[in-house]
Amino acid sequence: MKKLNPLKIFRIILSVVFFVPILIVFLDLADLVPHDMKLVFTNIQFIPAFLNIVQNPFVDFAIFFLLILITLIFGRIYCSSICPLGVLQDIVYYFVLKINKRKRFLYEDPKNIFRYSLLIISVVVFIAGNILLFNLLDPYSLFGKMSANLLRPVAMIINNGAASVLTSFDIYMLYPVDLFFHFPVFLFSLAMLVFIVWLVTKKGRLYCNMICPVGTFLGLISRYSIFKIRIVEDDCTSCKVCEKKCRAMCIDSKGQLIDYSRCVDCFDCISACSSKAIVFSAKNPLKKDTLIKTESVCNKLDMRIEIPSQENLNNKQRDSSETNSTIDNSKRDFVKTVIASFTLPSLILRAAETPKIYKNSTIVEDKNYLVTPPGAKSIEHFNDYCTACNLCVTACPTKVLQPTFIEYGIFNIFQPKMDYHKGFCNFECKICSDICPTDAIIKINSLDQKKLVQIGIAHFIRENCVVITQGTDCGACNEHCPTKAVKMIPEDKLLVPKVEEDLCIGCGACEHACPTKPYKAIYVDGNPIHLTAKKPIVEKQKVIDTTEDFPF
């Protein structure tokens, strides 16, 4: 067994440092991970950082600039160790090697027309006001969907089984959690996982180098990186071991060429080279005996690095000053362009027994708009910046946030909505606004502020209400309304609900509690632009004089 080189050991450690916490963030059933810690590992992802800088270029530029700077210095370290989907592919590749120890790769020409076209289309579509391709192809968002819809249900089943076993022994360390299943996003996540596993098995990191817009973009920058994997021509025996080990298929051992736009800094080639002919080093452009000469690539799409032969080395050295000046200016222009451009769930406690329903409701709920979570500002803002990573869905304690299919339209597929048949928005909760990495749900500073955000307005359907249809008392909507926007008005010896719209915040507690089926007697219609509700008047309780003696 060959000894791992220090660079590969460092890469593995760095991958664990970023991958394990972000996996825990999505599998955190009890909300044990602090929200600030969740943001640390999600905000550093490239597309969330990019979307943050688009919204607040002078406030949130630090993380995005850091990722660009890391790439300019070390190459695609982000793809190697920070991106969770990249690390997941490496985990799959590890097991592929365990199953097939003779697995080898060969150099392939870059699919430049396809990958650059896909990147350009993704950017143009985003500039045009649509996030569809980022939603479907962003590696962080993809990993989030897979974790939330494939791994998390498995964790829930294991948790519920363990909780059941422990409870039988009077051990209450765990509690069962409700398992929700959304078939369209599950099917998409499963299909993408199978597709990526197949790609890794056949072509290594081909997803990163052909489909992923982040990988393609960082590949453009990494060709200018200071530290690179370099071939020492005098020591190279052209044995092709490095080429066979390269999971990015970017080493052409015959021509001694390395395509730095595709190299993901896995350092497998360094470990595999028995003649020590591959090094990770910085090139000094002022040094006459420079190891590798960079071919001018400003107008070339292949972006390959040529190892010159001895006879033409002297001719190329005469143009070194001009070439390096061109590259330096290109770096500056490129950087300028880039910079410019689970606690316990809340439980519904009923104050009175829910009336038994004898008649089905007949009037369909007339909902014009979906309800977006507090902090989303508007449906338009939410649609523009949500990548459907499903982090808010996994963190919501009442499970009111659920993925959609095409309810927002085909271009906003899988973005979550407030589903009041599944849950309600807890009056004392703002977790989704605390953890959203893209600011599609903007952070709300305080609960007092959140309690006045009107995300929708409740509407009462008299013909569906059991008070009218069955002549019986109910009042579930009034009992659960946290702002008391639902009043009970006397009518024929019964109490009938009435909504005071200026007090309603659209939390959905009334709709969730309403017992009528299949259509609710009270429902929330979303506000396309969030408004501010009137602050409810809290009546002070009469203070009882306790100075008198107890009468008996």
C-alpha positions as CSV (number, residue, x, y, z in Angstrom):
1,M,0.0,0.0,0.0
2,K,1.4,3.4,-1.0
3,K,1.9,6.0,1.6
4,L,-0.4,9.0,1.1
5,N,1.3,12.3,0.4
6,P,0.7,15.2,2.9
7,L,-1.4,17.1,0.3
8,K,-3.8,14.3,-0.1
9,I,-4.1,13.8,3.6
10,F,-4.8,17.6,4.0
11,R,-7.5,17.3,1.3
12,I,-9.2,14.4,3.0
13,I,-9.1,16.3,6.4
14,L,-10.5,19.4,4.8
15,S,-13.2,17.4,3.0
16,V,-14.3,15.9,6.3
17,V,-14.3,19.3,8.1
18,F,-16.8,20.7,5.5
19,F,-18.8,17.6,4.5
20,V,-19.7,16.1,7.9
21,P,-21.1,19.3,9.4
22,I,-23.2,20.2,6.3
23,L,-24.6,16.7,6.2
24,I,-25.5,17.0,9.9
25,V,-27.2,20.3,9.2
26,F,-29.6,18.5,6.8
27,L,-30.1,15.5,9.1
28,D,-30.5,17.5,12.3
29,L,-33.8,16.0,13.5
30,A,-33.8,17.8,16.8
31,D,-32.5,21.2,15.8
32,L,-29.4,20.7,17.9
33,V,-27.0,22.6,15.6
34,P,-26.9,26.3,16.3
35,H,-28.4,28.4,13.5
36,D,-25.2,30.5,13.2
37,M,-23.2,27.3,12.8
38,K,-25.6,26.2,10.0
39,L,-24.9,29.5,8.2
40,V,-21.2,29.0,8.4
41,F,-21.3,25.8,6.4
42,T,-24.0,26.8,3.9
43,N,-23.1,30.5,3.2
44,I,-19.6,29.4,2.1
45,Q,-21.2,27.5,-0.8
46,F,-20.6,29.2,-4.1
47,I,-24.1,29.8,-5.5
48,P,-25.5,31.0,-2.1
49,A,-22.4,33.3,-1.8
50,F,-23.0,34.6,-5.4
51,L,-26.8,35.2,-4.7
52,N,-25.9,37.1,-1.5
53,I,-23.5,39.4,-3.3
54,V,-26.0,40.0,-6.1
55,Q,-28.5,41.3,-3.5
56,N,-26.0,43.1,-1.2
57,P,-22.8,43.7,-3.1
58,F,-21.2,45.9,-0.5
59,V,-22.2,43.8,2.5
60,D,-21.9,40.2,1.5
61,F,-18.8,40.3,-0.8
62,A,-16.3,38.7,1.6
63,I,-17.2,35.0,1.3
64,F,-17.6,35.2,-2.5
65,F,-14.3,37.1,-2.8
66,L,-12.6,34.5,-0.5
67,L,-13.8,31.6,-2.8
68,I,-12.4,33.4,-5.9
69,L,-9.2,34.2,-4.1
70,I,-8.7,30.6,-3.0
71,T,-9.2,29.5,-6.6
72,L,-6.7,32.0,-7.9
73,I,-4.1,30.8,-5.4
74,F,-4.6,27.1,-5.2
75,G,-7.0,26.1,-8.0
76,R,-10.3,24.3,-7.6
77,I,-10.0,23.6,-3.8
78,Y,-13.7,24.4,-3.6
79,C,-14.6,21.6,-5.9
80,S,-12.2,19.3,-4.2
81,S,-13.1,19.7,-0.5
82,I,-15.7,22.4,0.2
83,C,-18.5,21.5,-2.2
84,P,-20.6,18.7,-0.6
85,L,-21.6,17.2,-3.9
86,G,-17.9,17.0,-5.0
87,V,-17.0,15.2,-1.7
88,L,-20.0,12.9,-2.2
89,Q,-18.6,11.9,-5.6
90,D,-15.3,11.2,-4.1
91,I,-17.0,8.9,-1.5
92,V,-18.7,7.1,-4.4
93,Y,-15.4,6.9,-6.2
94,Y,-13.8,5.4,-3.1
95,F,-16.3,2.5,-3.1
96,V,-16.0,2.1,-6.8
97,L,-12.2,1.4,-6.3
98,K,-13.0,-1.0,-3.5
99,I,-15.3,-3.0,-5.8
100,N,-13.1,-2.6,-8.9
101,K,-9.5,-2.1,-7.9
102,R,-8.4,-2.2,-11.6
103,K,-10.6,0.9,-12.4
104,R,-8.6,3.3,-14.5
105,F,-9.3,6.5,-16.4
106,L,-7.8,7.9,-19.6
107,Y,-7.4,11.4,-20.8
108,E,-10.4,12.8,-22.7
109,D,-10.7,16.1,-24.6
110,P,-12.7,18.7,-22.7
111,K,-16.4,19.1,-23.8
112,N,-15.8,22.8,-24.1
113,I,-18.7,23.7,-26.4
114,F,-21.2,21.9,-24.1
115,R,-19.9,23.1,-20.8
116,Y,-19.3,26.7,-21.7
117,S,-22.7,26.9,-23.5
118,L,-24.4,25.5,-20.4
119,L,-22.6,28.1,-18.2
120,I,-23.5,31.0,-20.5
121,I,-27.1,29.8,-20.7
122,S,-27.3,29.5,-16.9
123,V,-26.0,33.0,-16.4
124,V,-28.1,34.6,-19.2
125,V,-31.3,32.9,-17.8
126,F,-30.4,34.2,-14.3
127,I,-29.8,37.7,-15.6
128,A,-33.2,37.5,-17.3
129,G,-34.8,36.9,-13.9
130,N,-35.0,33.1,-13.6
131,I,-33.1,30.8,-11.4
132,L,-34.2,27.4,-12.9
133,L,-30.8,26.1,-14.0
134,F,-29.1,27.1,-10.7
135,N,-32.0,25.3,-9.0
136,L,-31.4,22.1,-11.0
137,L,-27.6,22.1,-11.4
138,D,-26.1,24.0,-8.4
139,P,-24.1,21.3,-6.5
140,Y,-25.0,22.6,-3.1
141,S,-28.7,22.7,-4.0
142,L,-28.6,19.3,-5.5
143,F,-26.8,17.9,-2.3
144,G,-29.5,19.6,-0.2
145,K,-32.3,17.9,-2.1
146,M,-30.6,14.6,-1.9
147,S,-30.0,14.9,1.8
148,A,-33.5,16.2,2.6
149,N,-35.4,13.8,0.5
150,L,-33.3,10.6,0.4
151,L,-31.1,10.5,3.5
152,R,-33.3,12.4,6.0
153,P,-36.3,10.0,5.6
154,V,-33.9,7.1,6.3
155,A,-32.6,8.9,9.4
156,M,-36.2,9.5,10.5
157,I,-37.1,5.9,10.1
158,I,-34.1,4.8,12.1
159,N,-34.8,7.5,14.8
160,N,-38.5,6.4,15.1
161,G,-37.5,2.7,15.4
162,A,-34.9,3.5,18.0
163,A,-37.3,5.7,19.9
164,S,-39.9,2.9,19.9
165,V,-37.3,0.4,21.2
166,L,-36.0,2.7,23.9
167,T,-39.5,3.7,25.1
168,S,-40.3,0.1,25.7
169,F,-37.4,0.2,28.3
170,D,-38.7,3.4,29.7
171,I,-35.8,5.3,28.1
172,Y,-37.0,8.6,26.6
173,M,-33.8,9.9,25.0
174,L,-35.4,10.0,21.5
175,Y,-38.9,11.0,20.4
176,P,-40.6,10.0,17.1
177,V,-40.9,12.5,14.3
178,D,-43.5,12.8,11.6
179,L,-42.3,11.5,8.2
180,F,-43.3,13.6,5.2
181,F,-42.8,12.4,1.7
182,H,-43.0,14.6,-1.4
183,F,-42.8,12.3,-4.4
184,P,-41.8,14.7,-7.3
185,V,-38.7,16.1,-5.5
186,F,-37.9,12.6,-4.2
187,L,-38.0,11.2,-7.7
188,F,-35.8,14.1,-9.0
189,S,-33.3,13.7,-6.2
190,L,-33.1,9.9,-6.7
191,A,-32.7,10.3,-10.5
192,M,-29.9,12.8,-10.0
193,L,-28.1,10.6,-7.4
194,V,-28.3,7.6,-9.7
195,F,-27.1,9.7,-12.7
196,I,-24.1,11.1,-10.7
197,V,-23.2,7.7,-9.3
198,W,-23.2,6.3,-12.9
199,L,-21.0,9.2,-14.1
200,V,-18.5,8.7,-11.3
201,T,-18.4,5.0,-12.1
202,K,-17.8,5.6,-15.8
203,K,-16.1,9.0,-16.1
204,G,-15.0,10.2,-12.6
205,R,-15.7,13.9,-12.0
206,L,-17.4,14.4,-15.3
207,Y,-20.4,16.1,-13.7
208,C,-18.1,18.7,-12.2
209,N,-16.3,19.3,-15.5
210,M,-19.1,19.2,-18.0
211,I,-22.5,20.0,-16.3
212,C,-21.9,21.9,-13.1
213,P,-21.9,25.7,-13.7
214,V,-19.8,26.3,-10.6
215,G,-17.2,23.8,-11.7
216,T,-17.0,25.3,-15.2
217,F,-16.8,28.9,-13.8
218,L,-14.1,28.1,-11.3
219,G,-12.2,26.2,-14.0
220,L,-11.9,29.4,-16.0
221,I,-10.3,31.0,-12.9
222,S,-8.1,28.0,-12.0
223,R,-6.1,28.2,-15.2
224,Y,-4.6,31.4,-13.7
225,S,-4.0,29.9,-10.3
226,I,-0.5,30.4,-8.7
227,F,-0.1,26.9,-7.3
228,K,-0.6,24.1,-9.8
229,I,0.1,20.4,-10.2
230,R,3.1,20.4,-12.5
231,I,5.0,17.7,-14.4
232,V,8.8,17.7,-14.1
233,E,9.7,16.9,-17.7
234,D,13.2,15.6,-16.9
235,D,11.9,13.1,-14.3
236,C,8.8,12.0,-16.2
237,T,9.0,8.5,-17.7
238,S,5.6,8.7,-19.6
239,C,4.4,5.6,-17.7
240,K,0.8,6.9,-17.8
241,V,0.1,6.0,-14.2
242,C,-0.9,9.6,-13.3
243,E,-3.3,9.7,-16.3
244,K,-4.9,6.4,-15.2
245,K,-5.4,7.7,-11.7
246,C,-6.8,11.1,-12.7
247,R,-10.5,11.2,-11.8
248,A,-10.9,14.4,-13.7
249,M,-9.4,12.8,-16.9
250,C,-7.4,16.0,-17.4
251,I,-3.8,14.6,-17.7
252,D,-2.5,13.8,-21.1
253,S,0.7,11.8,-20.2
254,K,1.7,11.3,-23.8
255,G,1.8,15.0,-24.6
256,Q,2.7,15.9,-21.0
257,L,-0.3,18.2,-20.8
258,I,-2.5,19.2,-17.9
259,D,-5.9,20.8,-18.4
260,Y,-6.0,23.1,-15.4
261,S,-9.6,24.1,-16.1
262,R,-10.6,20.6,-15.2
263,C,-8.1,19.7,-12.4
264,V,-10.0,19.4,-9.1
265,D,-6.8,19.2,-6.9
266,C,-7.4,15.6,-5.7
267,F,-3.6,15.0,-5.7
268,D,-4.1,11.4,-6.7
269,C,-1.5,11.8,-9.4
270,I,1.2,13.0,-7.0
271,S,0.6,9.9,-4.8
272,A,0.7,7.6,-7.8
273,C,3.9,8.9,-9.4
274,S,6.8,6.6,-8.3
275,S,9.4,8.8,-10.0
276,K,8.3,12.0,-8.2
277,A,7.8,13.7,-11.5
278,I,4.6,15.5,-10.4
279,V,4.7,18.4,-7.9
280,F,2.3,21.0,-6.6
281,S,4.1,24.3,-6.8
282,A,4.0,27.9,-7.7
283,K,5.7,29.1,-10.9
284,N,8.1,32.0,-10.7
285,P,7.6,33.9,-14.0
286,L,10.9,35.8,-13.5
287,K,13.0,32.7,-13.3
288,K,14.8,31.8,-16.6
289,D,14.8,28.0,-16.0
290,T,11.0,27.9,-15.4
291,L,9.8,24.4,-15.1
292,I,6.7,24.8,-17.2
293,K,5.8,27.4,-19.8
294,T,2.2,28.5,-19.9
295,E,0.8,28.7,-23.4
296,S,-1.2,31.8,-24.3
297,V,-4.8,30.8,-23.9
298,C,-6.8,34.0,-23.9
299,N,-8.5,33.1,-27.1
300,K,-8.5,29.3,-26.9
301,L,-11.2,27.1,-25.5
302,D,-9.1,24.0,-24.7
303,M,-7.1,25.8,-22.0
304,R,-4.4,23.1,-21.9
305,I,-0.9,23.6,-20.5
306,E,2.0,22.7,-22.8
307,I,5.2,21.3,-21.5
308,P,7.6,22.6,-24.2
309,S,10.4,20.5,-25.7
310,Q,14.0,21.6,-25.2
311,E,14.4,22.9,-28.8
312,N,11.7,25.5,-28.7
313,L,12.2,26.5,-25.1
314,N,14.6,29.3,-26.0
315,N,12.2,30.8,-28.6
316,K,9.3,30.9,-26.1
317,Q,11.4,32.5,-23.4
318,R,11.9,35.6,-25.5
319,D,8.1,36.2,-25.4
320,S,7.8,35.5,-21.6
321,S,7.6,39.1,-20.6
322,E,4.8,39.9,-23.0
323,T,2.9,36.7,-22.2
324,N,3.1,37.1,-18.4
325,S,1.9,40.8,-18.7
326,T,-1.1,39.6,-20.7
327,I,-2.0,37.0,-18.2
328,D,-1.6,39.4,-15.3
329,N,-3.9,42.0,-16.9
330,S,-6.4,39.3,-17.7
331,K,-6.4,38.3,-14.0
332,R,-7.1,41.8,-12.9
333,D,-9.9,42.4,-15.4
334,F,-11.4,39.0,-14.6
335,V,-11.4,39.7,-10.8
336,K,-12.9,43.2,-11.4
337,T,-15.7,41.7,-13.5
338,V,-16.5,39.0,-11.0
339,I,-16.6,41.3,-8.0
340,A,-18.8,43.8,-9.9
341,S,-21.1,41.4,-11.3
342,F,-34.9,19.9,15.9
343,T,-36.2,21.3,19.1
344,L,-39.5,19.8,20.0
345,P,-42.2,20.6,17.4
346,S,-44.9,22.9,18.3
347,L,-48.1,21.0,19.1
348,I,-51.7,22.0,18.6
349,L,-53.4,22.0,21.9
350,R,-57.2,22.1,21.6
351,A,-59.1,23.8,24.3
352,A,-62.3,22.0,23.3
353,E,-63.1,18.7,21.7
354,T,-63.2,18.9,17.9
355,P,-66.8,18.4,16.6
356,K,-67.5,15.2,14.7
357,I,-68.0,15.9,11.0
358,Y,-71.1,14.4,9.4
359,K,-71.2,16.4,6.2
360,N,-68.4,17.0,3.7
361,S,-67.6,20.7,2.8
362,T,-68.6,21.7,-0.7
363,I,-67.1,25.1,-1.5
364,V,-63.5,25.0,-2.9
365,E,-61.0,27.3,-1.2
366,D,-60.4,30.2,-3.6
367,K,-56.6,30.6,-3.2
368,N,-55.0,33.1,-5.6
369,Y,-51.4,33.1,-4.3
370,L,-49.2,30.6,-2.6
371,V,-48.0,31.6,0.9
372,T,-44.3,32.3,1.2
373,P,-42.5,32.2,4.6
374,P,-42.0,35.3,6.7
375,G,-38.9,37.1,5.5
376,A,-39.4,36.2,1.9
377,K,-40.6,39.8,1.2
378,S,-42.6,38.8,-1.8
379,I,-43.3,35.9,-4.1
380,E,-41.1,37.5,-6.8
381,H,-38.2,38.0,-4.5
382,F,-38.5,34.4,-3.1
383,N,-38.7,32.9,-6.6
384,D,-35.7,35.0,-7.8
385,Y,-33.3,33.7,-5.1
386,C,-34.5,30.4,-3.8
387,T,-32.4,27.5,-5.1
388,A,-34.7,24.9,-3.5
389,C,-31.9,23.4,-1.4
390,N,-34.7,22.3,1.1
391,L,-32.7,23.5,4.2
392,C,-35.7,25.5,5.5
393,V,-37.9,22.5,4.9
394,T,-35.8,20.2,7.0
395,A,-35.4,22.9,9.8
396,C,-39.1,23.9,10.1
397,P,-40.4,22.5,13.4
398,T,-44.0,22.3,12.4
399,K,-43.3,21.0,8.9
400,V,-45.5,23.7,7.4
401,L,-42.8,24.4,4.8
402,Q,-43.1,21.8,2.1
403,P,-41.5,21.5,-1.4
404,T,-43.7,22.2,-4.4
405,F,-43.6,20.7,-7.8
406,I,-44.7,23.3,-10.4
407,E,-47.1,25.4,-8.2
408,Y,-44.9,28.4,-8.7
409,G,-44.5,27.6,-12.4
410,I,-42.1,25.3,-14.2
411,F,-39.2,27.8,-13.9
412,N,-39.4,27.8,-10.1
413,I,-39.7,24.0,-9.6
414,F,-39.3,22.5,-6.1
415,Q,-39.3,25.8,-4.3
416,P,-41.1,25.4,-0.9
417,K,-44.4,26.9,0.2
418,M,-46.4,27.1,3.4
419,D,-48.7,24.1,3.4
420,Y,-51.3,24.6,6.1
421,H,-52.8,21.2,5.6
422,K,-49.4,19.8,6.9
423,G,-48.7,22.4,9.7
424,F,-48.8,26.0,10.6
425,C,-46.3,28.8,11.1
426,N,-45.4,28.9,14.8
427,F,-45.9,32.4,16.2
428,E,-42.7,32.0,18.3
429,C,-40.5,30.8,15.5
430,K,-38.3,32.4,12.8
431,I,-35.9,29.5,12.1
432,C,-36.3,29.6,8.3
433,S,-35.2,33.3,8.2
434,D,-32.2,32.6,10.4
435,I,-30.8,29.8,8.3
436,C,-31.6,30.6,4.6
437,P,-28.1,30.8,2.9
438,T,-29.3,32.7,-0.2
439,D,-31.4,35.4,1.5
440,A,-34.4,34.2,-0.4
441,I,-35.8,34.4,3.1
442,I,-34.2,37.5,4.6
443,K,-33.2,37.3,8.3
444,I,-35.8,38.8,10.6
445,N,-34.1,40.5,13.5
446,S,-36.6,39.7,16.3
447,L,-39.7,37.7,17.0
448,D,-41.5,40.9,17.7
449,Q,-40.8,42.0,14.1
450,K,-41.8,38.6,12.8
451,K,-45.1,38.6,14.6
452,L,-46.3,41.6,12.5
453,V,-45.2,40.2,9.1
454,Q,-48.4,39.5,7.2
455,I,-47.7,36.7,4.7
456,G,-51.3,36.2,3.9
457,I,-54.9,36.8,5.0
458,A,-57.4,34.3,6.3
459,H,-60.8,34.1,4.6
460,F,-63.9,32.5,6.0
461,I,-66.3,30.2,3.9
462,R,-69.5,30.3,5.8
463,E,-71.1,27.4,3.7
464,N,-68.3,25.0,4.8
465,C,-68.3,25.8,8.5
466,V,-69.7,23.0,10.8
467,V,-71.4,25.7,12.9
468,I,-73.6,26.5,9.9
469,T,-73.8,23.0,8.2
470,Q,-74.4,21.0,11.4
471,G,-75.6,23.6,13.9
472,T,-72.9,22.8,16.4
473,D,-70.3,24.8,18.3
474,C,-66.7,24.6,17.1
475,G,-64.4,27.7,17.4
476,A,-61.2,25.8,16.6
477,C,-60.0,28.6,14.4
478,N,-60.5,31.2,17.2
479,E,-58.8,29.1,19.8
480,H,-55.6,28.7,17.7
481,C,-55.3,32.2,16.3
482,P,-52.3,33.7,18.0
483,T,-53.3,37.3,17.2
484,K,-57.0,36.8,17.8
485,A,-57.8,38.0,14.3
486,V,-60.6,35.4,14.2
487,K,-63.5,36.6,16.4
488,M,-66.5,34.6,17.4
489,I,-69.8,36.4,16.7
490,P,-73.1,35.3,18.3
491,E,-75.7,34.1,15.9
492,D,-78.8,32.0,16.7
493,K,-77.3,30.8,20.0
494,L,-74.1,29.8,18.3
495,L,-70.8,31.5,17.7
496,V,-69.7,32.1,14.0
497,P,-66.1,33.0,13.0
498,K,-65.3,36.4,11.6
499,V,-61.9,37.5,10.4
500,E,-60.4,40.9,11.2
501,E,-58.0,41.1,8.3
502,D,-55.8,43.9,9.7
503,L,-54.9,41.7,12.7
504,C,-54.3,38.5,10.6
505,I,-50.7,37.6,9.8
506,G,-51.5,34.5,7.7
507,C,-49.8,32.0,10.0
508,G,-52.4,29.3,9.0
509,A,-53.1,28.1,12.6
510,C,-56.8,28.6,11.9
511,E,-56.7,26.7,8.6
512,H,-54.7,23.9,10.1
513,A,-57.1,23.5,13.0
514,C,-60.2,23.7,10.9
515,P,-61.8,20.2,11.0
516,T,-63.9,20.4,7.8
517,K,-63.1,18.1,4.9
518,P,-62.2,18.0,2.0
519,Y,-62.3,21.8,1.9
520,K,-61.5,24.1,4.8
521,A,-64.1,26.6,6.2
522,I,-61.2,29.0,6.8
523,Y,-58.1,29.3,4.6
524,V,-55.2,31.6,4.0
525,D,-54.6,33.3,0.7
526,G,-51.0,34.5,0.3
527,N,-49.9,38.1,-0.1
528,P,-47.9,38.5,-3.3
529,I,-46.0,41.2,-1.4
530,H,-45.7,40.8,2.4
531,L,-47.4,43.5,4.5
532,T,-47.4,44.6,8.1
533,A,-50.3,43.6,10.3
534,K,-51.8,45.7,13.0
535,K,-50.3,45.0,16.4
536,P,-52.9,43.1,18.5
537,I,-54.1,44.8,21.6
538,V,-53.2,42.7,24.7
539,E,-55.7,43.2,27.5
540,K,-54.1,43.4,30.9
541,Q,-55.4,40.9,33.4
542,K,-57.0,42.4,36.5
543,V,-54.7,42.1,39.4
544,I,-56.2,40.2,42.3
545,D,-55.6,41.6,45.7
546,T,-53.9,38.8,47.6
547,T,-53.4,40.7,50.9
548,E,-56.7,39.6,52.3
549,D,-56.9,36.4,54.3
550,F,-58.3,33.3,52.6
551,P,-62.1,33.3,53.5
552,F,-62.3,29.7,54.8
